[in-house]
Amino acid sequence: MIKKFTFISILLICQFAQAQSTSPEYRSLSEGFRKFITDGTNLSLDEQINAWIKDVESLAPEVYLHIIAGDDQTKLDSERRSLAQKWFPLLFANSAEIQRQFDLFETQGKPIIDQLAASYPEANLSAVTVMAIPSLNKFNGQVKKIHGHVYAMFGMDMIALIGQKPDLRPGALLVNNMPVLMSHEFTHAIHYILSDFGSGDPSTASFWGPLWDEGLAQVNSQLLNPGSDLTNIFMEKVLAAKCTPENIQAWAKSYIEDSKGNEQQVETAYGTWFMLSSGLTEHGAYRAGYCLGYNVILSALRTYSMKEIIKMSRADAYRIGQETLAKFASPNGGSKP
């Protein structure tokens, strides 16, 4: 009787621990941001910086050291001051809209992440934190490993800015969709935990990794948000309009050619395919690699399940990506996913 009770107890404890591991930690700096706005209004820049450090940055010092200065303590003060000069006026002028985005993080964002986490109970999310923060307009969403801990971070100020100024990057028309953005970024976190994409020191120079990684996040976010069109999945209207079979074929050829360059050439090419800072002249749209990656994953779904894709090794993912782009680039209309 004692043995039976002990076995059942252990089983229940294990089941409870497994259930607990499927939920990441959530952190919102909403109240810290609210206090900063209250404390810093009508003060000098130096006084506002002090209020920022006390009310916001002190709540997550390791995170902000990484965001602001790339983990370089010697650059923190100067980089913070530069960002404060540029963005503090916008934070104060748009504090109500930024606060509204913090609220949407709670009502629209967290439920979609809970849904995604529950779909992968095998993923140990105990070392994952989902954060809503003011990012000083460094990003709207990104996943980073900081001192061994995975952070899925969402910049409420950048999200608010995109909503007010979708053309902030000339040549692009950015789109906000909180559930899509959060499921996109959290897919990255799940992917890094369940595959070897999260191990070692992956470089942009690998070139085939980002194609798979971003395509996976886009397709999975579309599956989690049924009815979302390419404009919302790509979070940008121009790329959605240009992601056509004809362009996919031409882009696939160019991508394959760019992959053959030396390390420096590949590093430069990475920016033209995956960043909002370049690529418009070369491809007619920013982040054309997102369109290619999306269609590579759609093609892979003909053979593999999403769970198989999200757990796939780098070696297999790179091979499938290369084979698929070669088909897309073929002259017989292979660009259709």
Buried (B, 14 or more C-beta within 10 A) or exposed (E): EEEEEEEEEEEEEEEEEEEEBBBBEBBBBBEBBBBBBEBBEEEEEEEBBBBBBBBBBEBBEEBBBBBBBEEEEEBBEEBBBEBBEEBBEBBBEBBEBBBBBBBBBEEBBBEBBBEBBEBBEEBBBEBBBBBBBBBBBBBBBBBBBBEEBBBBBBBBBBBBBBBEEBEBBEEBBBBBBBBBBBBBBBBBBBBBBBBBBBEEEBEBBBBBBBBBBBBBBBBBBBBBBEEBEBBBBBBBBBBBBBBEBEBBBBBBBBBBEBBEBEEEEBBBBBBBBBBBEBBBEBBBBBBBBBBBBBBBBBBBBEEBEBEEBBBBEBEBBBEBBBEBBEBBBEEEEBBEB
